[in-house]
Amino acid sequence: VDDWDLVKARMYSTVALMWRDGEFADDDLYAEFGEVVAGQKPGRENDQEVIVFSPIGLA
C-alpha cells in the first residue's frame, strides 16, 4: 500500500475490507510502498512471498 492508514480509512480496497473483517491484521503488512522504493525495506526475497499492491491511499 502507499499509505496504510488512508487505505483503512477509505475502506475501499480488498485488503482494507479484509482488515475490517479480521482476515488481515496491521502486523501482516510488511511495508508501505515508499519504504520499498526508498530501500528502507527489501521487496520480495523469495518465490514464496507475495506482494499485494493497493495504490489507494495517496493516489
C-alpha positions as CSV (number, residue, x, y, z in Angstrom):
1,V,0.0,0.0,0.0
2,D,1.1,3.6,-0.4
3,D,-0.4,4.7,3.0
4,W,-1.9,2.0,5.2
5,D,-3.9,4.4,7.4
6,L,-5.5,6.1,4.4
7,V,-6.3,2.7,2.8
8,K,-8.1,1.6,6.0
9,A,-9.9,4.9,6.3
10,R,-11.3,4.8,2.8
11,M,-12.4,1.1,3.3
12,Y,-12.4,0.6,-0.5
13,S,-9.8,-1.9,-1.5
14,T,-9.9,-5.6,-1.0
15,V,-7.1,-5.6,1.6
16,A,-9.0,-2.9,3.6
17,L,-12.1,-5.0,3.6
18,M,-10.1,-8.0,4.7
19,W,-8.7,-5.9,7.5
20,R,-12.2,-4.8,8.6
21,D,-13.3,-8.4,8.6
22,G,-10.3,-9.6,10.6
23,E,-8.7,-11.5,7.8
24,F,-5.7,-9.2,7.6
25,A,-4.0,-7.5,10.6
26,D,-1.9,-4.4,10.8
27,D,1.0,-6.8,11.7
28,D,0.5,-8.6,8.4
29,L,1.6,-5.5,6.5
30,Y,5.4,-5.8,5.9
31,A,6.0,-2.4,4.3
32,E,4.4,0.6,2.6
33,F,5.3,1.3,-1.0
34,G,7.6,4.2,-0.1
35,E,9.7,2.1,2.2
36,V,10.4,-0.4,-0.5
37,V,11.1,2.3,-3.1
38,A,13.4,4.2,-0.8
39,G,15.4,1.0,0.0
40,Q,14.4,1.0,3.7
41,K,12.9,-2.5,3.3
42,P,13.5,-5.1,0.6
43,G,10.8,-6.3,-1.7
44,R,10.3,-10.0,-2.3
45,E,13.2,-12.1,-1.2
46,N,12.0,-15.5,-2.4
47,D,9.3,-17.1,-4.5
48,Q,7.1,-17.9,-1.5
49,E,6.5,-14.2,-0.7
50,V,3.5,-12.4,-2.2
51,I,3.2,-8.7,-3.0
52,V,-0.2,-7.1,-2.8
53,F,-0.2,-3.5,-4.1
54,S,-3.1,-1.2,-3.2
55,P,-2.4,2.3,-4.6
56,I,-5.4,3.9,-2.9
57,G,-4.0,5.9,-0.1
58,L,-2.1,8.7,-1.7
59,A,-3.1,8.2,-5.4
